[in-house]
Amino acid sequence: MRILLAGYGTRGDVQPLVALGVRLRADGHDVAIAASQVFADLVRGQGLEFHTAGGDVEALLRRHGEVLVKHQERMLRTFLEFARAEADGLFDQTYEAARGADLIAAGVHSAAPSVAEALGLPYRTLLFCPQMVPSRHHPPMGLPWLSLPALCNRILWWALRRGFHAMLGDTINRRRRAWDLPPIGDVTAHLLTDRPIVASDALLGAPPPDASPGIVQTGSLALAEDGPLEPALERFLAAGEPPICAGFGSMPDGDPRGTTRAVIEAFETCGRRGLILSGWAGLGEGALPPTVFVAGSAPHARLFPRVALAVHHGGAGTTAAVARAGVPQIVVPHIADQHYWGRQVFERGLGSRPIARCALTAAKLARAIRDVLSRPEIADRAREIKAGLDRTDGVSTLARHLYQVAADTRGHRVAA
C-alpha cells in the first residue's frame, strides 16, 4: 500500500508524520511525506520519500517574530493570508504527491481533504491537540482564556468558523469546482472532517466530553530513534549536574539577544547550569558564561531525560517528549495550542503555571524555576506520568487504525 502523509506548518506539524511514516515503512508500505522544503532533510534523513508542498513557513515566522511575540491576535490572520496566497501551489503539489496513493492522512491541511476526495482515496485528519476539537468546554486554539463559560466558547467557535470560511472558503471551492467536487459551506468542518484522529496522549489531555463519538485518540507520535547528541553537548552534560534546558522550538523572536540575556540571568539567579536550544529564534548569540551551553537543536528523546527541568514553548510534541522523559517543565506559550498544553502541565502537577511569552522576564522565569525545583511532588508526578506513557504506543495504535480505515474503504489486505 502507498500512503501519503501531508503536513502543513512548523516542525511540530511534520515530525509526528515522520514518526508515523517510519513505522508504516517498517510494516512494508510505501510512504511519502509532503511538506515545506524546510523539512526535506528531516524526512529524507529517516529514509522516507519527500515531496515539496507548501511555502517556507520558517521564513514567514522569522519575518513576523515580533508580531508573534507581542500581537498574537494578528499572527493568525497573517498565517491565514499566507495560506490563501499559496493555496493554488499547495493544491497542485499535494495532488501530484498523492498520485498512486491508496490512503492519505494529514494534519489540518487546506488541500489534502479535497485532493483525497478528487482521487477517491480514504482520508483522515490528524489533530495533535484535543483543543482542536470544537467544544463548549474550551475556546479555539490561540486564546489564553481557558476557563470561559460554555456560551462564550460557543460564540468563539462560531466566530472562528466564520473567519476561516471568509479567508479560505472561496479559494478551496474554486479548486473543488475545477475537480467537479461539490462546494463546502464550512471550512473548519471540512478540514477537521467528522472522524478526525487525535494523536496526543490522554494522560496529558483528553478530547472534551461533547466530542463526536467517532473521534479516536491514539497517543502522541514520537520518533523511536531521533539521533545521537552532538559530542560537545554530550561533554557538557557529563561535566556537572543536570542543567536547566530552555528552548522555544520553531517559535521566532523579535529580540533574540534580549531573550537570551533574560534566560541566562534566570539560570544565574538560580545558581544552575543552563542549556539553550537556539531553534528558529536564533537564541544564544553573544557572550556566554561557562555554565551555559548553546545547541541549535537536540534529539528530545536523548536530551530531556538528562536535564533537571525543561523550559519550552508548549508545542504538542515537546510537551509530550518532556513528559515521556519524566522531568518537570515550565511552559512559555507563544501561540495556538501552546496555551492549552501550558495549562495541562500545571493542572497535572508537572510544572509551574505557564508564563505567557509576552510577559516573560528573567525574574519571572527564575521564580518559576526555583518553585518547581523546590517541590519534590512535581518531580514525583513527572515520573508517575512517564510510567503511564511508557505503557502506550501512539504510533503503533495509529498505524493499526489507518490500516483498518484502508481495509474498510478499499478492501486492502494490510499489515496489522
N, C-alpha and C positions, 0 to 999 in steps of 0.2 A: 504494500500500500504506500502511496506517496502522500505526504502530509505537508501542507504549508502552514507555518506559524507566522503571523504578521504582527509586528509591534510598532507602535507609534508613540514617541515621547522620549523620555530620558532612559538612562541605563536601567533604572528600576522597572521600566516597562519592557525591556528587551532581555535582560539577563534571566528572568524566570522562564522565558521561552527557550533560551539556550539550555537551561537545565532540563526542561521537558524534552527538547529535541535530542539531547544526548541519550536519554532513556529510550525514546522511541526508536532511535537508530540502533541501540543495543538490542532491541527486540526484533531487529531485522527490517525496519521500514526505511523508506527513502524520505529524508526530511530536508526541507528548505526553510530558511528564515528570511523574511522580507522586512527590512528596517532601514533607518537612515544610514548613509555611508559611514557615519561616525563609528558604527558598531561592527564594521566589516571584520576587523582583526579579532574582536571578541568572538564572533560567530565562527570564523574560519579556524581560529585557534583551538576550537573544540571539535574540529573535523566536520563541521556542518556546511552545507551549501548556502551561499549568501546571495541575496538579491537586493539591490538598492530600491527602496520605496520610501519616499518622503524626503524632505529637505533637512538641512543641518540644524537640528534642534539645539545643539551645543552653542552654535553661533548666535542663534536667537536669544538664548538665555544670557549669554555673555553680553550681548548688546543692551539687554534690559535688566542688568543686575541690580541697579539702584532702584528701578521701578519695583522689582520683585520684593526687595527688602522693605521699602518704605511705603509702597502703594499697591498692596496685593490685589485690591479690588480691580485695578487697571490691568493686572497681568493676565487674568482670564480672558478679557476682551482681546488683548494683544495676541494671545495664543490662538483664539478662535479666528481672528483675522488672518493670522499666518496659515492656519489650516484651510481656510476658504481660498486664500490666494494660490495655494499649491494643490488644491483638490484635484484638478484635472490630471496633473502629473501623477499624483498618488493613485488615482483610479487606474490609469494606464499601466503603471508599474506593477501594481498589485494584480491586475488581470493577467499580465504576462507571466508573473511569477507563479500564478495559480494554474496555468495551462498544464494539463496532465495530472493534476492533483485528484485525490479521492476524498479529501477532507480538509477543511480549513478551520483553524482555531486562531483567535486573535484577542488582544486587549481591546479596549474601546477604540474603534478604528472606523473612520468615516466611510472608507471604501469597501472594507472586507465583507460586510454582510451582503451588499449588493453584488459584489463580484461572485460570491458563493451562489447567490440566487440566480445570477445570469448563467453560470456554468452548471447549475443543477447539482451543487455539491452540499453535503451536510456541513453544518457550521455551528460553532459555539463561541460565544463571547466569554473571555476570561476576565474576572474582576479581581484585583489584587487587594481590595479592601471592602469590608462589609458596608461601609458608609456609602458605597456607590449604588447600593440597592435603595430605590426610592422608598421612603417610610415616613410615617408621622412621628416616629421615635427619634429621628435625627434630621438635621438640616443637610442640604447638599454639601459636598466637599468644599473646602476652602474657607469655611466660616468658623471662627474660633468659638462661637457661642453654641455649645453642645448640650445645653440644658434648657432649651426653649420649650414653650408649651406646644402641644401637638398641632394646634391651629396655625401657629407661626411656621412650624416645619412644613405643613401642607402648602401654605402660601408661598414659602420659599421654593419648594419643588415646582409649584405651578409657574412661578416666575422664571425659574431655570429652564423649564421645558419651553416656555415661550421664547426666551432669549436664544436658546440653542437652535430652535427651529428658524427663528428670524435670521440667524447668522449663516446656517448651513443648509436649511431646507431646500431652497431654490437650487443650490449647487448640486446636492445629491439627486434631486428629482430630475434635473436636466440630464445627468448621466444615466439615470434609470430609464428615462424616455428613450434615449439612444439605444438601449438594450431591450426595448419593448417590455419593460417592467412597470407595474402599477406605481403610482406616486405614493409617497409616505406622508402622513399628516402630523407625525410627532417624531422628531429626530432622536430624542432621548430614548423613547420606547424602541425605535428601530435599531439603535446601536446596542442597547442593552439586551434586546430580544426578550422573549418570555421565559427562556430557560438558561440564564447565564450560569456560569460556574464560578463560585467564589473560591479563588485559590489563595487562601490565607488560613491561619491556624485558629481553630475555635478557642483554644486556651488564651489567645490574645484578643479575641473579639469575634462574636458570632453574628450571623445575619439577624436583623431585627425581627421581633415576634410577628409582625404583619407581612413578612416576606412571602412571596409566592411559594406554594408547596413544591413547585417544580425546580426551585433553586437548590443546587448541590454545593456543599462546601467540602473541599478536598484536603486542605492543608497547604502551606506555602511551598514554593518551588525553589529548592536550593541546589546549587551545583555540588555534587558529591566530592569532586576534586576541583578546587579552584586555583591550584598552582602553589608554588613554594613562596616563602618570604624572601625578599632580597637579602643578600648576605649582610649588608651594613645594618639593616633593620634587625636581623637576627642577632647580630652582635650587641646592638643597643638593648634589646630586650633581655639578653642574658647578663648584662653588666650591672643590674641592680634590681630594685623592687619593681613589681608590675606598674607600668605608667598609667596615667590618665590619657585616654585616647580621645581626640577631638577632630571631627571632620564632618563636612556637610554635603558630601557626595556630589551630585550633579547640580546642586544649587549654586548660582553665581553670587557675586558680592560686589556692591558698588564701591567698597573701600576695603580691599583685602588686607592691606597693611594695617589698617586700624583694627580690623577684626583679629588679625594675628597678634597684635600687641595686647588686646584685651584677653585673649585666650592664654597667652604666656603669663600675663600678670596674674590671672586666676591660678595657674599652676604654681607660680612662685608664692602667692599668698597662702596657699595650702601646703607649701613645702613638699610638693610632689614632682616626680619626673613626669614629663609630658611627651606625647606623640601627636603630631599634627598630620592629618591626611589632607593634602592640599586640594584635591578634587578639581572640579571645574571652576571653583572660585579662585584658584591660584593662591591659597593661603600658604604662609610660611616664608614669604620673602623678607629680606632684611637680616640683620644680625640676630643670632640665636644664642641663648645661654647653653652651656654644655649639657644641661639637664633636659634639653628639648631636642627631639629628632623630628625631621620632616620627611615624609614619603609622599609621592604623588598619589599612590593608592596602594592597597594591600589586600590579599585574599582574606575575606572575612572569616571563613571557617578556620583558617590558620592563625589569624591575628587575635580575634576577640577573646578566645579562652586565656590569652596571656596578658590581658590588661586588667587593671583593677576596676575600671569604670569606663563606659563609653558615652561620650557626648556627641550627639548626632542630630540630623535634621528631621528624623522621624519618618523616613521613607519606609514603605511596607517591607521591602527586602532587608534593609538594615535593621529595623526593629526586630524582625524575626531572627536575623542572624545573631544579634546580641543576646536575645532570649535563648537561642539554642546553645550559646556559649556559657550560659549560666552566670553572667555578671550583671551588676546593676547598670542602669542607664539614665541619662538626662537628655530629654528631647528638647530641641530648639526648633519648633516648627516654622517653616517658611510659607508654604502654600499647600493647597489641595488636601490630601488625606493625612498630612503630617499632623494637623491639629488633632484629628481623631486618634492617631497612634500615640501622641503625647499623653492624651487623657487616659488611654487604655493602660499605658505603662504606669502612670500614677495610681489609677484606681486598683490595679492588680498588685500594688505594693512592690513594683520592680524598680522604682526610682522616684525622683522628685516630681513636684508639679512642673509642667512644661514651662519653658521661658520663651515667650514669643520672640521671633528673630528681631523684630523692630525694637524690642525692649532689652536686648542682650547687652550687658555691661560686664566688665571684669568683676565688679563687686557682687553682682547677682550670680554670676557663674561660680565664683569662689564660695559663696554661701551655700549654693546647691550642692557643690562637691563635698564640702565639709558635712553637710546634713546627711547626705547619702552614705558617706563612708563612716559616719559615726553611729549608724543604726544597723546593727548586725541582722535585724529581722529582714532588711531589704536583701542582703546577700543570701540569707536562708531562703527567702521566697524565690529569688532568681534561680537558685539551684533546684528548687521544687518544680518550677515551671520547666526548666531544662529537662528534668527527668520525665515529665509528661510528654514533651516534644520529642524526646528520644524514642518514644514508642509510636511515633507517627511517621508516615512517609507520603507527603503530599504528591510528589512526582509519580510514584507508582499508582496511587489512588486515581490521579487524574488520567494517567495513561490508560488504565483499565476502563475508566468512564468513556474516554474518547473511542476506544475500541468497540465498546458497546453501542455508542452512537453510530459509528460506521456500519456495524453489523445490522443494527435495526433499520438503518436508512437504505443501505445499498446491498445488504446480504453478503458482505465480505466475510471470509474466514480470516481472522486476525489473531495475532499473538495475544495471550492474556497475561 
